[in-house]
């Protein structure tokens, strides 16, 4: 005689939920197979990528990169496409005509390309574009100026001598014509150097990340900056009268003017009065207030921050 113990009764009670879950999973699996093995009709989006681009040719930006169509396929295929958006690859070299600025793929060819690259056993209808027209840009080359972006500070008493040298100061850029038309200069990435007290010779990369379709001759340039220690110097320069009247004797008051400027220590004793020319143009005189304006015409390239101490010169007409 079988006597059900309390322990056996508890085991049977625990086993019932497990059996229920097992049957539920089996039923769900069978429903899933039945549901997704049937064919469905739905609209899907497909990405387009262009391959085998002929040399010297670019695909224009305004071309389609997504198309849609009605697809008849199994639920499993739709599930796959939902997770992994399909892509269609267009071989441009196969259809390119050197005399044309576009590529035209006929409707039947376009439909066949799509069908061949998707899974077999599917039906494609109602493609969003009847024919695929691909606009092309031809490669052109242009020489473009390089502009340095810098944040350079100098130690007190030190300054840069002359202009900053960028080598090369321009580079060739190749790409679609409509992009080159608006490209007039290329900027470097920021060159930041604090407290400079000696010559700078370094490389800096160009900021070429703004347009992937452009091709650049170089990705970096050399930067050379001559740096010297400067001090201030003052010198008295005689004035030169320009366009004096032939029948009058003009006396300038004063006849010389002091100018102040910054000069490197090594050039301090090399600066001469003859290196400067300050002119007074008689034709530009102010007759009402009886003065003329001195203008600095010539000075050495090696000096900086040149200032004339006097901005007006009086004059007397001697008879």
C-alpha positions as CSV (number, residue, x, y, z in Angstrom):
1,X,0.0,0.0,0.0
2,X,1.3,3.4,-1.1
3,X,1.1,6.0,1.7
4,X,1.5,9.6,0.6
5,X,3.7,11.4,3.0
6,X,3.7,15.1,3.7
7,X,7.1,15.4,1.9
8,X,5.8,13.7,-1.3
9,X,2.8,16.0,-1.3
10,X,5.0,19.1,-1.1
11,X,7.3,17.9,-4.0
12,X,4.2,17.4,-6.2
13,X,3.0,20.9,-5.4
14,X,6.4,22.4,-6.3
15,X,6.6,20.5,-9.5
16,X,3.3,21.8,-10.9
17,X,4.5,25.4,-11.6
18,X,7.6,24.1,-13.3
19,X,5.6,21.9,-15.6
20,X,3.3,24.8,-16.4
21,X,6.2,27.1,-17.3
22,X,7.7,24.4,-19.5
23,X,4.4,23.9,-21.4
24,X,4.0,27.7,-21.7
25,X,7.5,28.1,-23.2
26,X,6.9,25.2,-25.6
27,X,3.6,26.8,-26.7
28,X,5.2,30.2,-27.1
29,X,7.9,28.7,-29.2
30,X,5.5,26.9,-31.4
31,X,3.4,30.2,-31.8
32,X,6.6,32.1,-32.6
33,X,7.6,29.6,-35.3
34,X,4.1,29.6,-36.7
35,X,3.8,33.4,-36.7
36,X,7.2,34.3,-38.1
37,X,7.4,31.6,-40.7
38,X,4.5,33.2,-42.6
39,X,5.0,35.9,-45.2
40,X,4.4,39.5,-44.4
41,X,4.2,42.7,-46.6
42,X,5.8,45.8,-45.1
43,X,7.8,48.9,-46.1
44,X,11.4,49.0,-45.2
45,X,14.2,51.5,-45.5
46,X,17.5,50.5,-47.1
47,X,20.8,52.4,-47.0
48,X,22.8,53.0,-50.2
49,X,26.6,53.0,-50.4
50,X,28.5,53.8,-53.6
51,X,31.6,51.7,-54.4
52,X,34.3,51.5,-57.1
53,X,34.2,55.3,-57.7
54,X,36.2,56.1,-60.8
55,X,39.5,58.0,-60.3
56,X,39.1,61.8,-60.2
57,X,35.3,61.5,-59.5
58,X,33.3,62.3,-56.3
59,X,29.7,61.4,-55.6
60,X,27.8,64.6,-55.0
61,X,26.4,65.2,-51.5
62,X,22.8,65.6,-52.7
63,X,22.5,62.0,-53.9
64,X,20.1,59.6,-52.2
65,X,21.6,57.5,-49.4
66,X,18.3,55.9,-48.3
67,X,15.5,54.3,-50.4
68,X,12.3,52.5,-49.3
69,X,10.2,49.8,-50.9
70,X,7.5,47.2,-50.1
71,X,9.0,43.9,-49.2
72,X,7.2,40.5,-49.1
73,X,9.2,38.2,-46.9
74,X,9.0,35.9,-43.9
75,X,8.7,37.3,-40.4
76,X,12.2,36.1,-39.7
77,X,13.6,38.2,-42.5
78,X,11.7,41.2,-41.3
79,X,13.1,40.6,-37.8
80,X,16.6,40.4,-39.2
81,X,16.2,43.6,-41.2
82,X,14.7,45.4,-38.1
83,X,17.9,44.6,-36.1
84,X,20.3,45.1,-39.0
85,X,19.3,47.7,-41.5
86,X,20.2,46.4,-44.9
87,X,22.6,48.2,-47.3
88,X,22.7,48.2,-51.1
89,X,26.1,48.7,-52.7
90,X,26.2,50.4,-56.1
91,X,29.2,49.7,-58.3
92,X,29.7,53.1,-60.0
93,X,32.5,51.8,-62.3
94,X,30.1,49.5,-64.0
95,X,27.8,52.3,-65.1
96,X,30.1,55.3,-65.4
97,X,30.3,57.2,-68.7
98,X,33.3,59.6,-69.0
99,X,31.2,62.1,-71.0
100,X,28.5,62.4,-68.4
101,X,28.3,64.3,-65.1
102,X,25.9,61.7,-63.7
103,X,25.2,58.0,-63.7
104,X,21.8,56.6,-64.6
105,X,20.8,53.1,-63.5
106,X,17.6,51.9,-65.3
107,X,14.7,50.7,-63.2
108,X,15.1,47.0,-64.1
109,X,18.8,47.1,-63.3
110,X,18.2,48.9,-60.0
111,X,15.6,46.4,-58.9
112,X,17.9,43.5,-59.9
113,X,20.7,45.0,-57.8
114,X,18.5,45.2,-54.8
115,X,17.1,41.7,-55.2
116,X,20.6,40.2,-55.6
117,X,22.0,41.8,-52.5
118,X,19.0,40.9,-50.2
119,X,18.1,37.4,-49.0
120,X,16.6,35.0,-51.6
121,X,12.9,34.3,-51.6
122,X,11.7,37.9,-51.1
123,X,9.5,40.0,-53.3
124,X,10.2,43.7,-53.9
125,X,7.6,46.2,-55.0
126,X,6.9,49.9,-55.1
127,X,10.5,51.2,-54.9
128,X,10.5,54.8,-53.7
129,X,12.6,55.9,-56.7
130,X,11.8,54.4,-60.2
131,X,15.4,55.0,-61.5
132,X,18.6,55.8,-59.7
133,X,20.3,59.0,-60.9
134,X,23.7,59.6,-59.3
135,X,25.1,63.1,-59.6
136,X,28.9,63.3,-59.8
137,X,31.5,66.0,-59.1
138,X,34.9,66.0,-60.9
139,X,38.1,66.3,-58.9
140,X,39.7,69.8,-59.1
141,X,42.8,71.2,-57.4
142,X,43.4,74.6,-55.8
143,X,46.3,76.2,-53.9
144,X,45.0,77.5,-50.6
145,X,46.7,79.8,-48.1
146,X,47.7,78.4,-44.6
147,X,46.8,80.6,-41.6
148,X,48.4,80.0,-38.2
149,X,46.1,80.0,-35.1
150,X,48.4,80.8,-32.2
151,X,48.4,81.8,-28.6
152,X,52.1,82.7,-28.0
153,X,53.3,84.9,-25.1
154,X,56.8,86.2,-24.6
155,X,58.9,86.7,-21.5
156,X,59.3,90.3,-20.6
157,X,61.8,92.0,-22.8
158,X,61.6,89.4,-25.6
159,X,59.7,89.8,-28.9
160,X,59.4,88.1,-32.2
161,X,61.6,89.5,-35.0
162,X,59.8,89.9,-38.3
163,X,56.8,87.9,-39.5
164,X,56.1,84.3,-38.4
165,X,57.3,81.9,-41.1
166,X,54.9,79.2,-42.2
167,X,56.5,76.6,-44.4
168,X,54.8,76.0,-46.8
169,X,52.6,79.0,-46.6
170,X,50.0,77.4,-48.9
171,X,49.1,73.9,-50.0
172,X,47.3,72.2,-52.8
173,X,43.8,70.9,-51.9
174,X,41.8,68.5,-54.2
175,X,38.1,67.8,-54.1
176,X,34.7,68.6,-55.6
177,X,34.6,72.0,-57.4
178,X,31.7,73.4,-55.4
179,X,33.6,72.9,-52.2
180,X,36.9,74.4,-53.4
181,X,35.1,77.5,-54.7
182,X,34.4,78.6,-51.1
183,X,37.7,77.4,-49.6
184,X,40.1,80.4,-49.4
185,X,42.3,79.4,-46.5
186,X,43.2,76.5,-44.2
187,X,43.7,77.1,-40.5
188,X,46.2,75.2,-38.3
189,X,45.3,73.7,-35.0
190,X,46.1,76.0,-32.1
191,X,49.8,76.5,-31.4
192,X,50.0,77.6,-27.7
193,X,53.4,78.4,-26.2
194,X,53.8,80.5,-23.0
195,X,56.8,82.6,-21.8
196,X,58.9,82.4,-25.0
197,X,62.5,83.6,-24.7
198,X,64.2,81.8,-27.6
199,X,63.6,80.9,-31.3
200,X,60.7,78.7,-32.1
201,X,61.0,75.9,-34.6
202,X,58.1,73.4,-34.5
203,X,55.5,71.6,-36.5
204,X,51.8,72.2,-36.2
205,X,49.0,70.1,-37.8
206,X,46.4,71.5,-40.1
207,X,42.7,71.4,-39.2
208,X,41.5,69.2,-42.1
209,X,38.7,67.4,-40.3
210,X,36.0,69.8,-41.5
211,X,35.4,68.0,-44.8
212,X,36.2,64.4,-45.5
213,X,35.8,64.6,-49.3
214,X,38.8,67.0,-49.6
215,X,42.3,65.7,-50.1
216,X,45.2,67.8,-48.7
217,X,48.8,67.9,-50.0
218,X,50.1,68.1,-46.4
219,X,48.7,67.5,-42.9
220,X,51.1,69.7,-41.1
221,X,53.4,72.7,-41.7
222,X,56.7,74.0,-40.1
223,X,56.5,77.2,-38.0
224,X,59.7,79.3,-37.5
225,X,59.8,82.4,-35.3
226,X,62.9,84.4,-34.5
227,X,62.9,85.7,-31.0
228,X,65.3,88.3,-29.5
229,X,65.7,90.3,-26.4
230,X,64.6,94.0,-27.0
231,X,65.2,97.3,-25.3
232,X,64.0,100.8,-26.0
233,X,66.0,103.4,-27.8
234,X,65.4,107.1,-28.7
235,X,67.1,109.0,-31.5
236,X,66.8,112.6,-32.9
237,X,65.9,112.6,-36.6
238,X,66.2,115.8,-38.8
239,X,63.0,116.6,-40.8
240,X,63.0,116.7,-44.6
241,X,60.7,119.3,-46.3
242,X,58.8,117.9,-49.3
243,X,57.5,120.1,-52.1
244,X,59.0,123.4,-50.8
245,X,57.9,126.5,-52.7
246,X,60.7,127.7,-55.0
247,X,60.4,131.4,-54.1
248,X,60.0,131.0,-50.3
249,X,62.4,130.1,-47.5
250,X,60.6,127.8,-45.0
251,X,61.9,127.3,-41.4
252,X,60.5,124.3,-39.5
253,X,59.9,124.5,-35.8
254,X,61.5,122.2,-34.7
255,X,63.9,121.0,-37.4
256,X,64.3,117.6,-35.8
257,X,62.1,115.2,-33.9
258,X,62.8,112.4,-31.4
259,X,61.5,109.0,-32.2
260,X,61.2,106.1,-29.8
261,X,61.4,102.4,-30.8
262,X,62.2,98.9,-29.5
263,X,65.4,97.3,-30.9
264,X,67.1,94.0,-30.2
265,X,70.2,94.2,-28.0
266,X,72.4,92.9,-30.7
267,X,71.3,95.7,-33.1
268,X,71.2,98.5,-30.6
269,X,74.5,100.1,-31.8
270,X,73.9,99.4,-35.4
271,X,70.9,101.8,-35.8
272,X,71.9,105.1,-37.5
273,X,70.2,108.4,-38.2
274,X,70.5,107.7,-41.9
275,X,68.3,104.7,-41.5
276,X,65.3,107.0,-41.0
277,X,63.4,109.5,-43.0
278,X,60.7,111.8,-41.7
279,X,59.0,114.1,-44.2
280,X,57.0,117.2,-44.0
281,X,54.8,117.9,-47.1
282,X,54.3,121.6,-47.7
283,X,51.3,120.8,-49.9
284,X,49.5,119.3,-46.9
285,X,50.0,122.2,-44.5
286,X,47.3,123.5,-42.3
287,X,47.3,127.2,-43.3
288,X,44.7,128.2,-40.7
289,X,46.7,126.9,-37.7
290,X,50.0,127.2,-39.4
291,X,51.4,123.6,-39.0
292,X,52.3,120.5,-40.9
293,X,52.2,116.8,-40.1
294,X,55.4,114.8,-39.9
295,X,55.3,111.3,-41.5
296,X,57.8,108.5,-41.0
297,X,58.7,107.3,-44.5
298,X,61.6,105.0,-43.8
299,X,62.9,103.0,-40.8
300,X,64.8,99.8,-40.3
301,X,62.8,96.5,-40.5
302,X,64.5,95.2,-37.4
303,X,62.9,97.8,-35.0
304,X,59.4,97.6,-33.4
305,X,56.8,99.9,-32.0
306,X,58.2,103.1,-33.6
307,X,56.6,106.3,-32.3
308,X,57.1,110.0,-33.2
309,X,57.1,112.1,-30.1
310,X,55.6,115.2,-31.9
311,X,52.6,114.9,-34.3
312,X,52.7,118.6,-35.4
313,X,55.4,120.8,-36.8
314,X,55.1,124.6,-36.9
315,X,56.8,126.6,-39.6
316,X,57.8,130.2,-40.5
317,X,58.0,131.7,-44.0
318,X,61.1,133.8,-44.2
319,X,61.4,136.5,-46.9
